[in-house]
């Protein structure tokens, strides 16, 4: 999208047509890209002094992370790139278009070459409104249109950015718009906090329930991995996965022929995350190749899937869905078919999830880890009685449901914010001033 296209976007005529340069502070270097070339070579960095702010500070909106510093002499040379509280920073290399406002009480420092600094004129534009405007779909499309490079995208010259034109409401309307959007942001932040608290609770519960169980008074020492001894409830036993599974196998050792929209899926490790199979980007293959591969896997609801190559230990429980009978796997996924008279599926899932690091430890390979079937079969598991397994599995499953409910709420708020930004920042909906 060009600056002219932004101008043509239907917006209230009362809003003033301005350029980015118009709304920047009148001070020198109020719009400044970070230093290019060899100004910030690795050998000039010191352990303390003036901080060099990077893209990650903007991407994560966290100005405390990072440990690159320059001395006073270098800072004096690069003082034109210094930032102050209230400046707006934009990432403009690789991950471009991310926006953050410099907070108060930051360490004094400069930006690096991957950032652009804009010091807004507070009499013309309100900083929170400016941030929302830069994050809007309209301006983000403009940034995309200004990028060049194939492998790593870079925003082009500052001189072009300065001439970007857009319509600006009055200061009073800017305040109202920013206030409305910030209320939605507060809801998103509060939901994030609830999610983080519940995840911490889950972690603590997993540690307690999967090692101490529920209501035990007597414990025993048993031999464990690498010659260690661990303490477990007296009623618990130690068995191998071979003992508690009807079958353990992996996906096809070889490739299949692709066929778009066939409805037959060839799932790899990358398609398994957050406890589920994700079909959105999964390969689809010919029926004949599927039938051949399916002889090996034959998944059923309640089977456990475990990634066994590269990223070890990502898990999913196979669900009873319409595409389950048309799903088979590549070699990077192992299929564990639990004996339901010995182990409760949800307990099995959470136990493997809690012990993911141990699975990584026993995997073979240096550059890329691989968990062999014989290693999986011999992997030992601490097993309560089936009745206690069910209690533990259901407690942890309930916590996961709460976390997912909060994530669903967060998505609703994010979609609300996106809709409001599209309408408020273009004047399709006006606020009362």
QUIBELPE-V758595 format. One line per field, one symbol per residue. psi: psi as a letter, one per 30 degrees, with the letter a starting at -180 (. if undefined). A space follows every 50 residues. Layout:
psi=???
This chain:
psi=kleeeeefkjlkffkkjlleeegllflkhfjkklklbgehleffklflbk kjklefeeeghjgflkhkllleeeeeegffgkllkflkkkkgkcjlfkkk kkllhlkkallafglkkkjkjffekkeeeeeeeffleeeeeeeeffllke ejkkkaleeeefgkklkklleeeeeeeeeeeeeeeeeeeeeeeeeeeeee eeeeeeeeefefajgkfkllklkakhglklklkefllklleefgkekkaa akilllkkjkgfgjkiklefgjlhglkjfegkkklleeeeeeefeeeill kflkkkkgkcjkgklkkklilefefgkallfgkkkkjkjffekkeeeeee eeeegeeeeeefllleekkkjleeeeefkkkkjlleeeeeeeeeeeeeee eeeeeeeeeeeeeeeeeeeeeeeeffgekklk.
